Amino acid sequence: MLLVASACAPSASQQQELPKGDGYDFFVLSLSWSPSYCAAEGSDANRQQCGTGRDHAFVVHGLWPQFESGWPEFCDSAEPERVPDATVRQMLDVMPSAGLVGHQWRKHGSCAGMSQQDYFSVVRTARNRINIPTRFARSAKRVEIEPDDVETDFIAANPTMPEDGIAVTCDGRFVREVRICMTKELEFRSCAEVNARACRMPRALMPAPGG
């Protein structure tokens, strides 16, 4: 039986209070396997995320507004480009560097049609709705794995996730991200264009957290 790290199920009132944006069709929640990012980028990797003693596993890369074909980015917004330090600190447990938080707001959050505060609230809610399979916890070992097996594990841990609503991506020899398509209400949905960009490598490496 597949064990999963449980996510907090939102109450009905929390669902009703979810901020709604405009100017896009749906979201992609991108979860990055942090050890792959750190290994692939090497000395160029962000030290706040990849420095000594950092043992991050899956982290939020971003929550990306999407069109049914293509996506917007770097949109005009009445909100400031800079994310306040207090907001950054609130997000560091799921987005482990200030640079990542700021870049994701400017490139993607600015296109969500909502305030910074609301956008990052939705980012956290989206992350909380995902069960991460326990094999991908901070205690995970270095493995060489079929990317399709990563996808299968996520679907097993999140039974309402459609097979064409998730894509595992690779970068060189590494499993890099799991991209999950969600409605504006943060329900799982299909997304053929995103699914088509999934990794086709037979096997790829997932380095160990903190390794």
C-alpha positions in Angstrom: 0.0 0.0 0.0 1.3 3.4 -0.9 1.9 5.7 2.1 1.4 9.4 1.6 2.2 12.5 3.6 -1.3 13.9 4.2 -2.3 17.3 3.2 -4.8 19.4 5.1 -8.3 19.1 3.5 -9.9 22.5 3.2 -13.2 23.1 4.9 -16.3 24.3 2.9 -15.8 27.8 4.3 -12.1 27.8 3.2 -13.2 26.8 -0.3 -15.7 29.6 -0.4 -13.1 32.1 0.7 -10.6 31.2 -2.0 -9.6 34.3 -3.9 -10.5 34.2 -7.6 -8.4 35.9 -10.2 -9.1 36.6 -13.9 -7.2 36.8 -17.2 -6.4 33.1 -17.4 -8.1 29.7 -17.7 -6.5 27.5 -15.1 -3.4 26.9 -12.9 -0.4 24.7 -13.1 1.2 24.0 -9.7 4.8 23.2 -10.3 6.6 21.2 -7.6 10.3 21.1 -7.9 12.5 18.2 -6.6 14.9 20.5 -4.8 17.9 18.2 -4.8 17.7 18.0 -8.7 17.7 21.7 -8.9 20.7 22.0 -6.6 22.6 19.3 -8.4 21.8 20.6 -11.9 22.6 24.2 -11.2 25.7 23.5 -9.1 27.6 26.6 -8.0 24.9 28.7 -9.7 22.1 27.3 -7.4 20.5 29.6 -4.9 22.4 29.1 -1.6 19.4 29.9 0.5 17.8 26.8 -1.0 20.9 24.6 -1.6 23.4 25.6 1.0 25.0 23.3 3.6 22.4 21.6 5.8 19.5 22.2 3.4 17.4 19.1 3.0 14.4 20.2 1.0 12.5 17.5 -1.0 9.6 18.7 -3.2 9.1 22.5 -2.9 6.8 24.8 -4.7 8.4 26.2 -7.8 5.4 28.3 -8.6 1.6 28.5 -9.3 1.3 29.4 -13.0 -1.8 30.9 -14.6 -2.4 29.1 -17.9 -4.5 29.5 -21.1 -5.9 26.4 -22.7 -3.1 27.0 -25.2 0.0 28.9 -23.9 0.3 31.0 -20.9 0.7 34.7 -19.8 3.8 36.0 -18.0 5.3 39.2 -16.7 1.9 41.0 -16.8 1.1 44.6 -15.9 -0.2 44.7 -12.3 -1.2 47.5 -9.9 0.7 45.5 -7.3 4.4 46.4 -6.6 7.0 44.2 -8.3 8.8 43.7 -5.0 7.4 41.1 -2.5 7.5 42.5 1.1 9.9 40.7 3.4 7.1 39.7 5.7 5.4 37.8 2.9 8.6 36.2 1.8 9.2 34.9 5.3 5.7 33.5 5.4 6.4 31.5 2.2 9.9 30.2 2.9 8.6 26.8 4.3 7.2 25.9 0.9 9.2 28.2 -1.5 12.7 28.1 0.1 14.4 31.3 -1.2 13.5 34.9 -1.4 14.7 35.1 -5.0 12.2 32.3 -6.0 9.3 34.0 -4.2 10.0 37.3 -5.9 10.6 35.9 -9.4 7.5 33.8 -9.3 5.4 36.8 -8.4 6.8 39.0 -11.2 6.7 36.3 -13.9 3.5 34.4 -12.9 1.6 35.9 -9.9 1.3 39.3 -11.7 -0.9 37.5 -14.3 -3.3 36.0 -11.7 -5.5 39.1 -11.5 -5.3 39.3 -7.7 -3.2 41.0 -5.0 0.1 39.6 -3.8 -1.4 38.6 -0.5 -4.2 36.7 -2.3 -1.9 35.1 -4.8 0.5 33.7 -2.2 -2.5 32.5 -0.1 -3.7 30.6 -3.2 -0.2 29.2 -3.7 -0.2 27.8 -0.2 -3.7 26.4 -0.5 -2.8 24.7 -3.7 0.2 23.1 -2.1 -1.9 21.9 0.8 -4.2 20.1 -1.5 -1.5 17.8 -2.8 -0.5 14.6 -1.0 3.2 13.9 -1.6 4.0 10.2 -1.7 6.1 9.3 1.4 8.9 7.9 -0.7 9.7 11.5 -1.8 10.0 12.8 1.8 13.1 14.5 3.1 14.4 11.1 4.2 14.4 9.8 0.6 17.4 8.1 -0.8 19.1 8.8 -4.1 17.3 6.8 -6.8 17.3 6.3 -10.5 13.6 6.0 -11.5 11.3 5.9 -14.4 9.6 9.3 -14.6 6.3 7.5 -15.3 6.6 5.9 -11.9 6.8 9.3 -10.2 3.6 10.3 -12.0 1.9 7.0 -11.0 2.8 7.5 -7.4 1.3 11.0 -7.4 -1.9 9.8 -9.0 -2.1 7.0 -6.4 -1.7 9.5 -3.6 -4.3 11.9 -5.1 -7.0 9.6 -6.5 -9.0 12.3 -8.2 -6.0 13.5 -10.3 -6.5 12.5 -14.0 -3.7 10.8 -15.8 -3.6 13.7 -18.3 -3.6 16.3 -15.6 0.0 15.8 -14.5 3.4 16.0 -16.1 6.8 15.0 -14.7 9.6 16.9 -16.4 13.3 16.2 -16.7 16.4 18.4 -17.0 19.4 16.6 -18.4 19.6 13.4 -16.4 17.5 14.6 -13.5 13.8 14.4 -12.6 13.2 18.1 -12.2 9.5 18.9 -11.6 6.0 17.6 -11.1 3.4 19.9 -12.8 -0.2 19.5 -11.7 -3.1 21.1 -13.4 -5.8 22.7 -11.3 -8.9 24.7 -11.9 -9.3 28.2 -10.4 -11.1 26.4 -7.5 -7.9 24.3 -7.2 -9.6 21.0 -8.2 -7.6 18.6 -10.4 -8.3 18.8 -14.1 -7.0 17.5 -17.5 -4.5 19.6 -19.5 -3.4 18.0 -22.7 -0.8 20.7 -23.6 1.0 20.4 -20.3 0.7 16.6 -20.3 2.4 16.5 -23.7 5.5 18.2 -22.3 6.2 15.3 -19.9 9.6 13.7 -19.7 10.0 10.8 -22.1 13.3 9.5 -20.7 13.2 5.8 -19.7 15.0 6.6 -16.4 16.2 9.7 -14.6 18.0 10.5 -11.4 16.5 11.9 -8.2 19.4 12.9 -5.9 18.8 12.6 -2.1 17.8 15.6 -0.1 20.8 17.1 1.7 23.1 14.9 -0.4 
